[in-house]
Structures are given as structure tokens and as C-alpha cells.
Amino acid sequence: MDYLKTARHDAHQTLDVMVVGEALMDVVTTSHGRVEHPGGSPANVAYGLGRLGVTTGLLTAIAPDARGISIENHLRSAGVRLLPGSKSLTRTASATATLEPDGSARYDFDISWHLVPTAPAYFPKILHTGSIATFLSPGAGAVKSLLEQAHKHCMITYDPNIRPALLGSHAEAKATFEELVPLTDVVKLSNEDAHWLYPQKSLDETAAHILGLGTKLTVMTKGADGSHFTTPAANISIPAVKSKVADTIGAGDSYMSALILGFLTQGTEGFAPAVLEQLGHTAAAAAAITVQRPGANPPNLQELDLAIEAHSAAQYVGF
């Protein structure tokens, strides 16, 4: 099935961003009980983009069960299109997140990942993928094939979002990651991802190594220590925005959504150092809003604009 062509004809509008990857139900366990939120890193990125007003489609694999319907409704509420062929499973995947006292989360997964191969009829401005979808067979092979078709036609962003429990051996996972990097323009990863992939390297060495594999920009997020942008010509550090943390679920995905929005609006100027600094501050503001709210609940465009204005005003008066 030609997913993108069908989506175009159905909606009479091409996509600015196509996100490819898993959508699942996050079952959050705390001392107060269990709560379910639609999640999955790629689905969270798509939802965050929709909240920011970006024309977005998600190619995923869910089931037509209660959890799948909940995920579809959640995405639709942000204006995200679930692309044809995405209802291919018999049971929607889930991830049980156990929250620690500091708000961080530990995950246990019940997931299978299948994606029917496709040949796009057209390409979006940006294709984003990552997480479990790029590592877990058999769907990972279809994702790689799609990147091979798309990487000469549109910007590709990639967040490996490492989940060690699902990746098999370290050597296999690193090899998979390094096969995908040359097909990308931007690799965004957390410091935890970097340490897991390259335990013998410093964060700066890891960023340089990933650039050497063929991508144009690495973005390293470091939680409360901010983030770091590295290109062959620039190294830029961005401080985190201080905020009260409810939990960290979806913060990295919210950061990614805001970053993609920035690339859309900046075009070919997106990798200029001054632009990267601006995009980094915007992405940090998006993540800060998200961590203040339970679950993967990213800001809409108005909330993000207000947060950026408030942060700029505070800096200007010396707060």
C-alpha cells in the first residue's frame, strides 16, 4: 500500500513532517496507583508537532482495540493523521513506567513491531524516526528501507532513545545505530543513550564520532545540565530551563518536536550557529513545560511562545 499517496489524496494536503515509529500505551505506576497515557517516543514527537501546529502524519503499528482507539483519538486531538496501514496489530503495545522519587521512569515493555514496506509517492519536508522502531525486528528493516529511499529527498531526524531491555546485544544495537546514522541529517540523543552506546567515550568524543559517521548535526540532551549542539564547524551549549518536575516522561520527545519545528521554519539556515542557539533555547523551553505536567503532555504553540517570551524577559532584567 502507498501510505503517503493515500494520505495525500485523503487529506488533499501534503505533510510537513512524517513520523515513523511505535505508538503504545504508557502504564504509569506510582505510589498512588496506575494511570494510562498514550505514548511511545515517535508518537509523542508526532503529537508534540501537532500541538505546535505542524502538519504531521504518523506511520505506526497499533491494533483496533481499546488502547489503539485511545491512541488514535489522542493523536487526532492534536491534528495528527494516523497514516493508512497503521492498524496492523492484534494487540496494541504497552510500556509500564515505574516512577522513581526524583520523577525519572523505569520501563518494562510488551511490544511487537511490524511495518509493511512502502515506496513513498512523495516526501515530506522532514522525516523523523527513532526509538524501538529502528531496532526491533521485523519492523526495523522496513524503517531502514524507508530512510534509504527518503534521505536524498528530505531532511531526516533520528532519536535512538535507547531501551536496553529490547535491544539484544550491545554490539548488534550499536551496529544498527551506526548503519542508520549515515542516512540522517540530525541525530538527537540523551547523555544516557550516548554512555550506553559508547561507554568508553566522553560525550564530546561520542558527538564527534557520530558526525564522522555521516550526519550533519548531533544534539546531546543532558537533563538539568542542558544540551549541546555539535556540527563540523560549531559547538554550542544550551542551558536547561529550571522547572519543578512532575515526571520526565516525554520531555525528550517534546524537545525533539520543538527542534523539528525550528528546522521547518529556518530552512537551509537551520544549522547556522546563531540559529542553532535559538532553536536550542526553544527546545529547552518545550521540555521544561513538559516535565511540569504528568505524562507526555507537550506544550501547544501559544504556551511555548509565552514561555520563550517570559524566559527572554527574565534574562533581560537579570533574573
LUMNUDREN-590237 format. One record per residue (C-alpha): x, y, z. Coordinates in pm, 1 decimal, always signed. Layout:
<pts>
- X/Y/Z;
...
</pts>
This chain:
<pts>
- +0.0/+0.0/+0.0;
- +122.9/+350.4/-84.3;
- +78.8/+518.5/+253.7;
- +188.9/+868.1/+165.6;
- -4.3/+885.8/-160.0;
- -320.5/+768.1/+13.8;
- -274.1/+1019.3/+295.7;
- -225.2/+1297.2/+43.4;
- -537.3/+1211.6/-153.4;
- -747.8/+1167.7/+159.4;
- -645.2/+1496.9/+317.0;
- -573.6/+1699.6/-1.1;
- -263.2/+1828.5/+171.9;
- +94.6/+1709.4/+182.8;
- +273.0/+1650.9/+510.4;
- +533.5/+1885.2/+652.8;
- +657.9/+1605.2/+878.7;
- +617.0/+1230.4/+860.7;
- +699.4/+1043.0/+1180.7;
- +769.1/+669.4/+1159.4;
- +774.4/+453.7/+1469.9;
- +593.8/+294.1/+1758.7;
- +282.4/+413.4/+1935.3;
- +192.9/+242.2/+2259.8;
- +16.5/+288.8/+2589.8;
- +228.4/+410.1/+2881.4;
- +103.6/+249.8/+3202.1;
- +244.8/+472.3/+3475.1;
- +281.2/+312.4/+3816.9;
- +331.5/+533.2/+4121.1;
- +270.9/+502.2/+4493.3;
- -80.8/+634.1/+4423.0;
- -175.6/+366.7/+4167.5;
- -174.7/+318.0/+3789.4;
- -266.4/+564.4/+3515.1;
- -255.3/+506.1/+3137.7;
- -131.3/+765.6/+2886.2;
- -84.6/+725.1/+2508.4;
- +289.2/+720.9/+2441.9;
- +581.4/+579.6/+2250.6;
- +862.8/+816.8/+2157.9;
- +776.4/+861.3/+1786.0;
- +405.3/+901.0/+1865.3;
- +493.8/+1158.0/+2131.9;
- +703.0/+1352.4/+1879.5;
- +416.6/+1345.2/+1628.4;
- +169.7/+1459.1/+1893.5;
- +405.1/+1737.4/+2003.2;
- +440.8/+1855.6/+1644.4;
- +63.8/+1857.5/+1601.0;
- +27.7/+2064.6/+1917.2;
- +276.1/+2310.4/+1767.4;
- +64.6/+2347.5/+1454.1;
- +277.6/+2135.4/+1220.1;
- +102.0/+1927.4/+952.4;
- +208.4/+1582.3/+1070.2;
- +138.0/+1218.6/+986.1;
- +235.1/+910.8/+1187.9;
- +312.5/+574.8/+1030.4;
- +297.6/+321.7/+1311.2;
- +156.2/-16.4/+1414.6;
- -135.5/-38.1/+1658.8;
- -440.7/-261.8/+1694.4;
- -809.2/-169.1/+1658.2;
- -857.2/-239.4/+2030.0;
- -944.5/-5.7/+2316.9;
- -586.1/+110.8/+2363.9;
- -538.5/+159.8/+1990.6;
- -856.4/+366.2/+1967.6;
- -739.7/+576.4/+2261.8;
- -404.8/+640.9/+2090.1;
- -574.2/+732.6/+1761.1;
- -811.4/+974.3/+1935.2;
- -519.4/+1125.2/+2125.4;
- -326.4/+1188.2/+1803.4;
- -633.2/+1322.7/+1625.0;
- -690.8/+1572.6/+1907.6;
- -360.8/+1735.8/+1806.7;
- -439.8/+1719.8/+1435.9;
- -201.0/+1431.2/+1366.0;
- -301.7/+1194.6/+1086.4;
- -265.4/+823.5/+1150.3;
- -140.5/+708.1/+810.6;
- -308.6/+415.7/+631.2;
- -168.6/+74.5/+718.5;
- -100.4/+171.4/+1079.5;
- -372.0/-53.8/+1228.7;
- -182.8/-374.3/+1162.2;
- -154.0/-546.2/+1502.5;
- -386.3/-768.3/+1702.5;
- -284.3/-607.1/+2035.1;
- -163.5/-253.6/+2096.1;
- +174.8/-238.4/+2264.2;
- +228.5/-107.6/+2614.9;
- +512.0/+17.5/+2832.6;
- +483.6/+11.2/+3209.6;
- +671.1/+307.6/+3357.2;
- +755.4/+291.9/+3727.2;
- +830.3/+638.3/+3859.3;
- +1121.4/+692.6/+4095.3;
- +1112.0/+957.9/+4372.8;
- +1305.1/+1205.0/+4152.5;
- +1045.7/+1178.5/+3872.1;
- +1257.9/+958.9/+3644.8;
- +1097.4/+649.2/+3495.1;
- +1195.1/+281.3/+3461.5;
- +1022.5/+93.8/+3176.5;
- +901.2/-261.2/+3110.4;
- +765.8/-331.7/+2761.0;
- +502.4/-552.8/+2598.6;
- +557.9/-477.6/+2231.1;
- +583.3/-627.6/+1885.1;
- +684.3/-409.2/+1591.1;
- +577.8/-476.4/+1233.2;
- +571.9/-230.3/+945.4;
- +468.6/-317.4/+591.1;
- +733.0/-199.2/+339.8;
- +630.6/+104.1/+133.9;
- +757.5/+315.5/-153.8;
- +659.5/+679.3/-91.3;
- +483.0/+866.9/-372.3;
- +621.3/+1193.5/-234.2;
- +840.2/+1301.8/+51.5;
- +760.8/+1533.0/+342.5;
- +985.7/+1823.9/+428.5;
- +1117.5/+1629.2/+729.2;
- +1100.8/+1258.9/+814.0;
- +1156.9/+1170.2/+1179.1;
- +1210.5/+826.6/+1326.8;
- +1370.3/+662.9/+1625.0;
- +1344.1/+456.5/+1937.5;
- +1228.2/+94.7/+1942.0;
- +1107.8/+113.8/+1581.2;
- +1462.8/+141.4/+1447.9;
- +1599.8/-155.2/+1644.8;
- +1323.5/-415.4/+1687.9;
- +1273.5/-668.4/+1408.5;
- +1096.3/-722.9/+1183.1;
- +974.9/-362.3/+1156.9;
- +1322.3/-209.3/+1189.7;
- +1414.2/-338.3/+843.6;
- +1118.5/-158.8/+687.2;
- +1212.9/+163.7/+867.1;
- +1568.4/+142.9/+735.2;
- +1438.2/+82.0/+381.9;
- +1219.4/+391.2/+408.7;
- +1515.7/+603.2/+521.2;
- +1723.2/+472.2/+232.2;
- +1453.1/+591.3/-7.8;
- +1399.3/+927.4/+162.9;
- +1740.3/+1054.6/+272.0;
- +1829.3/+1219.5/-59.9;
- +1489.9/+1388.6/-84.5;
- +1415.4/+1537.7/+259.6;
- +1569.4/+1615.0/+597.4;
- +1582.7/+1312.4/+827.1;
- +1598.1/+1342.5/+1205.0;
- +1671.9/+1046.4/+1431.4;
- +1648.0/+987.6/+1806.4;
- +1767.0/+637.3/+1907.1;
- +1604.5/+672.0/+2252.1;
- +1782.3/+359.8/+2374.2;
- +1576.2/+95.7/+2558.1;
- +1838.1/-166.3/+2657.8;
- +1581.6/-429.9/+2759.4;
- +1461.7/-455.4/+2398.4;
- +1786.2/-428.3/+2204.7;
- +1959.0/-764.4/+2235.4;
- +2337.4/-741.3/+2244.3;
- +2522.2/-412.8/+2270.8;
- +2723.6/-492.4/+1957.4;
- +2411.0/-556.3/+1749.7;
- +2238.5/-241.3/+1870.8;
- +2543.9/-23.0/+1807.0;
- +2581.5/-170.6/+1457.5;
- +2215.6/-95.6/+1381.9;
- +2254.9/+260.3/+1506.1;
- +2568.8/+317.2/+1301.2;
- +2401.9/+182.4/+986.0;
- +2123.2/+439.4/+1020.7;
- +2329.1/+747.8/+1107.1;
- +2464.9/+799.3/+750.1;
- +2101.6/+820.3/+630.3;
- +2025.9/+1112.7/+863.6;
- +2083.2/+1486.2/+885.3;
- +2029.0/+1524.6/+1261.8;
- +2088.1/+1275.9/+1542.5;
- +1944.7/+1376.1/+1879.1;
- +2028.1/+1156.5/+2176.9;
- +2043.8/+1180.7/+2553.4;
- +2362.5/+1153.4/+2754.2;
- +2228.9/+817.7/+2881.0;
- +2196.8/+698.8/+2520.9;
- +2549.2/+817.1/+2446.5;
- +2700.4/+643.7/+2750.2;
- +2518.2/+318.7/+2666.0;
- +2624.9/+319.8/+2301.3;
- +2983.8/+433.4/+2364.0;
- +3075.8/+366.0/+2727.9;
- +3446.6/+427.0/+2664.4;
- +3398.9/+768.6/+2504.0;
- +3334.5/+1111.9/+2652.6;
- +3020.6/+1292.0/+2538.1;
- +3229.9/+1519.4/+2314.7;
- +3405.3/+1218.2/+2163.0;
- +3070.7/+1049.7/+2100.7;
- +2931.6/+1357.8/+1927.5;
- +3239.5/+1376.8/+1705.2;
- +3217.9/+1005.6/+1628.1;
- +2852.4/+1032.4/+1523.4;
- +2934.4/+1327.0/+1298.0;
- +3209.4/+1115.8/+1147.6;
- +2953.2/+851.0/+1054.9;
- +2786.2/+1098.3/+820.9;
- +2518.4/+1304.9/+992.6;
- +2536.0/+1686.2/+983.5;
- +2434.5/+1773.0/+1341.1;
- +2432.2/+1596.4/+1674.2;
- +2218.5/+1721.2/+1961.6;
- +2302.8/+1581.2/+2304.0;
- +2048.8/+1636.9/+2581.3;
- +2170.3/+1619.9/+2942.1;
- +1862.0/+1680.4/+3155.7;
- +1916.0/+1954.5/+3411.2;
- +2263.3/+2015.3/+3262.7;
- +2112.7/+2140.7/+2937.1;
- +2202.6/+2028.5/+2586.6;
- +2487.1/+2050.3/+2338.7;
- +2480.4/+2103.1/+1961.4;
- +2776.3/+1985.8/+1753.2;
- +2840.0/+2037.6/+1381.6;
- +3170.5/+2011.9/+1194.7;
- +3201.9/+2389.6/+1240.9;
- +3040.1/+2465.8/+1578.3;
- +2996.2/+2355.4/+1939.9;
- +2707.9/+2521.7/+2122.4;
- +2594.3/+2465.3/+2481.3;
- +2235.1/+2542.8/+2578.5;
- +2134.0/+2567.1/+2946.8;
- +1823.0/+2388.8/+3070.2;
- +1523.9/+2593.1/+3181.8;
- +1470.0/+2545.6/+3555.1;
- +1131.6/+2397.9/+3641.4;
- +953.2/+2190.8/+3903.2;
- +948.6/+1828.5/+3784.3;
- +631.7/+1618.9/+3796.6;
- +794.7/+1347.9/+3584.6;
- +1029.3/+1327.7/+3286.9;
- +801.6/+1123.4/+3058.3;
- +800.2/+1270.7/+2710.2;
- +1042.4/+1555.2/+2786.0;
- +1297.4/+1444.7/+2527.7;
- +1022.5/+1394.1/+2272.0;
- +884.4/+1742.1/+2338.5;
- +1236.2/+1877.3/+2290.9;
- +1255.2/+1690.7/+1959.6;
- +920.3/+1826.3/+1839.8;
- +1023.2/+2184.4/+1906.7;
- +1356.7/+2125.4/+1736.4;
- +1186.2/+1990.1/+1422.9;
- +955.0/+2292.0/+1420.2;
- +1263.8/+2510.2/+1423.1;
- +1416.8/+2328.9/+1127.4;
- +1091.8/+2371.3/+935.2;
- +1078.4/+2745.0/+994.2;
- +1451.9/+2812.7/+943.8;
- +1501.8/+2608.1/+625.9;
- +1857.7/+2598.1/+495.3;
- +1970.7/+2839.3/+767.4;
- +1883.1/+2582.4/+1034.7;
- +2241.9/+2472.5/+1103.3;
- +2393.3/+2820.6/+1133.2;
- +2537.8/+2863.2/+1485.5;
- +2315.7/+3158.6/+1578.0;
- +2009.6/+2971.9/+1458.1;
- +2105.9/+2654.8/+1644.3;
- +2138.0/+2855.3/+1965.8;
- +1788.8/+2995.9/+1915.2;
- +1644.9/+2652.1/+1837.0;
- +1814.9/+2504.8/+2141.5;
- +1657.9/+2759.9/+2375.3;
- +1315.7/+2696.3/+2221.0;
- +1350.4/+2318.7/+2254.3;
- +1468.0/+2355.6/+2615.7;
- +1160.9/+2566.3/+2693.0;
- +933.1/+2298.4/+2544.7;
- +1093.9/+2027.4/+2754.9;
- +1066.1/+2240.9/+3069.9;
- +691.8/+2281.4/+3019.6;
- +650.0/+1907.1/+2966.8;
- +830.8/+1796.8/+3282.9;
- +598.6/+2011.9/+3493.9;
- +298.5/+1800.9/+3384.8;
- +229.8/+1429.1/+3434.8;
- +281.5/+1204.4/+3133.0;
- +379.1/+1303.3/+2778.8;
- +191.3/+1634.9/+2769.9;
- +385.2/+1878.9/+2547.9;
- +303.3/+2246.6/+2503.2;
- +92.7/+2397.0/+2229.8;
- +238.4/+2680.0/+2023.7;
- +85.0/+2955.1/+2237.5;
- +222.9/+2803.7/+2559.2;
- +567.1/+2768.8/+2404.2;
- +567.4/+3126.1/+2272.9;
- +466.6/+3259.7/+2615.7;
- +738.0/+3056.1/+2788.3;
- +1003.3/+3185.4/+2547.9;
- +887.6/+3544.6/+2599.6;
- +893.2/+3503.4/+2978.1;
- +1240.0/+3347.0/+2970.6;
- +1372.6/+3624.8/+2745.4;
- +1224.4/+3892.4/+2972.0;
- +1377.4/+3732.0/+3281.7;
- +1719.1/+3724.5/+3118.0;
- +1686.0/+4085.8/+3008.4;
- +1614.1/+4214.8/+3360.8;
- +1883.2/+3994.6/+3512.2;
- +1669.8/+3730.9/+3686.4;
</pts>
